[in-house]
C-alpha cells in the first residue's frame, strides 16, 4: 500500500509540473525473465547501432484504433558516453561549457566536469553523458550524421524485454522500471549494466532518462491530436482518463518528466542515444 501511494503521489506531482506553460525554445525546432546485471567487460562497447524492424504499438494515450506505425531504423546499442561527448566538445569548442550560449544550455550544462575538456573525478569514460540540453544532444547527433529518436521510436524499443517485443503486460518488466526509479545515482554506472532487450539494445531502463526529439509532444492540444477538440488525450488534468493502462505508473512518470522539460535544461540523470533512418 505504501508503494502504491508513493507512485500515485509522484505521478500527480509530475503531472502538475508538466502543465507548466512552454517557452519559445520549444518552437526552435508473465514469463520469468533474467534481468540480472552483466559484466561490462563481456561485450564490445564500441558496437554502434542495430536495426529495429518496423511495427506498430499502442502508446500510453492510444487505443486499438490509434495504433502508431513505426518505420524501421537503426538505434545505438548503448547511450552516448562521457568519452564520446568529450571527443565531440574537443572537436566543437562552441559546445564546451565555457563557450555554450545560455539560450542553448542553462548553468547546469556539464556542471560536473572539471573544465572544458576534463571529466569530473567521479565520472567514468564509459558512463552515460548527462547534464546536457536537448540542443546539445541534437548538435552531437548532427555531428555524427544521426538524429535523436522520436518519442514513438523510443517507446517502441523500450517496451521490449529480453524475449518479447512488447513486455508491458508483464509485472516483472514494470516492476523493474519502478524499482529503478527508486535508486539513486545510476547515471554513475557504466553502460551495459542493464538487460539486453529483444532488439539487442541495452539501458533503455535502469541507467538514465533519455532525450527524444519531440519530448514535449504529450502536451499537444486536443485539436492537434485529431480528436475533435476533446482534450481527454492530454496528459494534464483529465488526460489520464484517456490512457490505455491506468496502472502503468512507469510510463506516466516518463511522459510527465518529458512534459516538464525545456530544450535548454540540463539534468544530472538525463542523457541520450542516437538513431539513423534505414535508407
N, C-alpha and C positions, 0 to 999 in steps of 0.2 A: 504493500500500500504506500509506503514511503517513497519508493522509486517511482511509482505511478504518479503520485502527487508532484514529485520533483520535476518530472518531464513535462507534465501539464503546465506547471508554473513557468518553466523555462521556455516552452513554446509560446505561451501567452506573452511573456516578456519580449521575446524576439519579434512576435507579431506587432507589438506596439512600436518597437524600433523600426521595423520595416515599413511602417506607414509614414515615416518622416518624408516630407516633400523632397523631390530630387533637385539637384543643382544643374546648372547649364553644362557641366562637364559630361553629363550623360549624352548630350547631343553631339559631342565631338566623336564622333563615331558611335515432409521434413525427413530428409535422409541425413544421416550423420556425415559430416564433412570435416576434414582435418584443416583447422585454421591455425595450426601451430606456427611459431616463428621459424625462420630458416636461417642458415649460416650465410652471412653476407659474402663470404669468400667462395661460396659454392657456385656462383654464377658470374657471368661477364657483365659488369656494369656498363661497358661501352656499347652494348647492344642497343640499336637505335629504335626502330618502330616495328610494329606488327600490323597486319591487315585485319581490320574489323569488318566483317561481312555486313551487307545491308540487311535491314529488317524493320520491324515495326515494334512499337511499345506504347503502353498507355502511361502518360506522365501522371504525376500526383493529381493534377487537375485535368482529368480527362475521363472518358468512358469508352466502351466498345465502339461507339460511333465516332470517337475523336482520337483514334489511334494516330500516332505520328510515324511517318516514314523516315527512316534514317538511311542515307546512302552510304555505301562502303567508303572507308577512309583508313588512313594509317595513323596510329597513335603511339606516342612514346611508351615504351615498356615501363619506364620509371619517371618520376617528376624530375624537372630540371634541378641540378645540384648546385651547391656553392661553387664548386670548382668550375662548372660550365659558365655560371654567371660571372665569375671573376674574369674569365677569359673574354667574355662579352664586354665588360666595362673597360678592360685594358685596351680593347680594340675600338671602343666607342666612348671616349672620355666625356662626352656630353651627358652620359648616364652615370658618371661617378657621383658619389654622394655630395661632394663639394661643388659640383657643377650643375646638377639637375635643376631644372626650373620648377618652382613651387607649384605651378599650375599642373605639373605632371606628377608630382610626388610631394607629400607633406613631410613634416620634420622627422617622422619615424623611418624614412627611407634608409635602408641599410644601417639602421641605428646601432646594431650590434657589431658592426665592423670596426676595426681599429682605425683605419683610414681608407682612402680611396681604393687601394689595391691590396689591402691586408685583411684577412678574415679575423674575427674575434677569437679569443683564447678557447672558448668552449665549442667553437664551430669545427666540424669535420668536413673535409673536402667532399665526401660522398653523402652528406646530409642534404636535404632539400633546401633550396634557396627560399627565403621568406623575407618579410618586410620589404616587399616591392609592390609597386602600384600596378593597376591594370595597364596604364600607359607604358610602364617599363616592361612588363611581361609581353605586351604586344610588340614593342620595339625589338625585344630579343627574338621573338618569333619571326619577324620580318627579316632580321639579320641572318636567319638560318633557312630562309625560303619556306617557312611554315606559317602556322597560324594558331590561335587559341581555339580549343574545341567549342562548339556551341553547347548550350545547356542541354539540348536533347542528345547530342552525341555523348556528352559526359555521363548523363544519367543512364543512357542506353548501355554503355560499357560498365558503369558502376553497379548495375543491378545483377551482374553475374557473380557467382561464387566459383570455386574451382571446378565444378562439374556441370553447372547449368547456366544458360544464357540469362534466365530470369529466376533469381532465387528469392525474390521479395516475399514469397509466401512462407518461407522457412523462418521459424522462430529463431534458430541459431544464427542465421545471417543477420537478422535485425538486431539481435542482442549483442552481437559482436560490434556493431557500429555504435550502439548506445553505450556499451562498456568503454569504447574508445573515447567518447565524448566526456567521460568522467576522468580520464587520465590527463596528466599534466606534462607539458614539455616534450611531447612526442616528436616535435619538429627537430629535436636534437639527435634523434635516431638516424642511422644511415638508411638509405633507400633499400628496398627489398626486405624490410623487416615485417612484412605482412604476407598474406597468402597470394599465390599466383592464380588469377582468375581464369575463367573459361577461355578468354582470348589470349592468355599468356601475358597479361598485364598485372603489375604489382602496385600496391599502395593507393588504390582508389579510396580505400577506407583504412584508417588506422595510423596514418602518418601526419598529413597536413590537409587542411582545406585547400581548394584549388580554384583559381580564377577560371571563368569561362567567358567567351566573347560577349554574349548577351546576358550577363549576370543579373541585370535588373529587369528582365523581361517578364518576371512574375507580377509586376505592378502595372502591366498594360491595362487600359480601360476595357470595360465590357464590350464597347463597340469595336475596338481593335481586335478583340478575341473572336469577333464574329458571332456574338450570341444575342443580337438584337437589343443591346443596351442593358442586358441583365448582368449585374456585376457579381453574381454569385461565384464566378470563376476567379475572382480576385483573391489574393492572399489576405488582404486586410479585412477587418470587420467580419461580415458573414461569409467571407470567402471559404473558410474551412468547410462549410456545408457542401461545397462543390467538389471536395476531394474524393477520390475514388477509394481511399482507405483511411478512415479517420483514426486508426490505430498506428499509422506509420509515423511515429514521432521523429524518427531519424530523418526522414525526407522533409517533414515540416520544418525542422531546425535548419536544414540545408537551404531551403527556399527562403526562410526568414533571414538567415545570415546574409545571403546574396542580396536580398532586398534592402538591407541596411547599409550596403557599401556605396561608396562613391569612387570614381575612377582614379582619384589621386590618393586614396587610402593605402596605407602600408601596415599590414597586420603581422604580428610575430609568428602566427601559425597558419599563414595563408601563402601558398606557393602556386605553382602552375606546371603544366606539361604542354607539349606542342603536338599538333596533328598536321597531316597533309592530305589533300584530296587525292583519290586514286584516279589517275588520268587514263 
